[in-house]
Amino acid sequence: MSPHASGQRGLPDTLPDPLPIDVVDNHVHLDITREGDEPFDVAEAVRRARAVGVTRLVQVGCDLEGIRFTMDAIERHTAVVGGIALHPNEVPRLAAAGRLEEAYAEVERCAAHERVRVIGETGLDYYRTGPEGVPVQQDGFRWHIALAKRLGKALQIHDRDAHDDVLRLLDEEGAPEHTVLHCFSGDLTMARECVERGYYLSFAGTVTFKNARSLRDALTAIPLDRLLVETDAPYLTPTPWRGRPNASYLVPHTVRVMAASAGVEEDTLSAALWDNTQRVFGAW
């Protein structure tokens, strides 16, 4: 590892060794900061990621402010494409404020942009939204599924404490051709169910955590052509930097643990991750 100042308080001050084959961070939130940091400049984020073989980023905006940030980023930076949606925790808040239909209209308008490649993150989150918010959250998930199919875009799913209902609603509505379980958090059984349905499973830094044996076990059941990698930055920072803000240039740590868990060489997995990303999101 070579020293490299992060330029942002709390971020690791070293770059990992570059990957042998380029990969894509398919889910990053450059509009979100933690611990009082200044926003991470998009151009700088791209430059640092490129230095370790992470040459493309999918910037995800999941509230109206984040969506506007995303639309600006994809216009300014050729290495970045967008994912936009109303996060499952955002849907009940907008509904309670009487602004949900207005927000849906903005999402649909922005989603038509050629460089918006994914509708997401959408889905279900029963951890932060109580029972009273579940019906509107499920309706919001259905709305986003329909939008992805109508526009021919990939669907990227947030699933927290809602595995059964996520799979049920996808079955009921009919999943888009390219459906991704963002930051996969299920076990071996869940992984097999997703693979049977033809979904893609995206792994974040959580797979490197000491207590994440079930995630590493799940990797043994997933064909290489169904895997993706992400950061969910600034969250879910991989070991050995857990507890600090995450960034796309830390993806190599996650890829290396994924490769070891899946029992394949690093270059084999990296090549598969690149090909899968092109298939799901298209080239850019």
Phi, psi and omega in degrees: 000134181256143182293142179199117181295136182284330182080004180217130184303134175092340179281149176304146185258018177229152173259137175289165175299141182297151174287152183287335179224138184301146173227174182239134168278104189271011178195103180220147179245085180287349179273353185249135177238161179231157171057033175076010179292157169286153177304143179279115181307132185298315180300321179291320177300317179296317183297314181294320179296316181300326182297340180247013177091015174254092196262354179221149180227143170252106179277127185247121174253124187234018162217175188298320178295317179294325177295318179294321175300315182298317181297323177292317182296319183287338175284328187266337191230116185291339180278356187243131165241174190243152165235132181223146177184174169262118180306146180303333175280339180281328184301310179297326179294316179293322178297317180296330180271359181073025185241009188292315182297321176298319180292318177303318181298321179291319177300313183296320179296313181290327185294341180287346181298138184299330182268003165271112188255351185212143170264110183163158015265131175237175179139218183225141177219101181267004180280314183258338179260125182285176183305327182294338181265356186296313183302314181289329177295317178294320176298321179296320177298314178300320181297316180292322176302313180298320180297314180301317180291320181296323182265354182070033180256159172292158177243130180241124194250132170263124182227109177230116180058034185213029187307310186297316182289326176300311180294322180297312182294322176297320177295317183292319185274335187086111185287149172300164182304319180247104183238128186241128169274098180294138180046062184308131184232011181274185180254192182300318180296315179298318179300316180296320179296320179293317180297319179300328180275355179085017181278161173260144180243123183254130183252139179247191183299344179302331182294342180272350185291145183302323185270014185259039181302322183296326177292317179294324176295321181300326181299335181289344183256003186251121176300150181302330183279010177239011184257144172223165178229150183206173171253320196060026180303142013272015182263170168057044180297131182289156168299136017263015185252016181306138181101343176257165176298146182268163177203157186300332183287359175264000179307322181305327177300316181292316181300319184292322176290320177301315181297315179297319181291323180278350179073035179232164178288153181302319181289327177296314179293317181300317179297319179294318179299318178297312181297318181296320180296318178299321181292320185281313189255348185085169181276151172201000000 
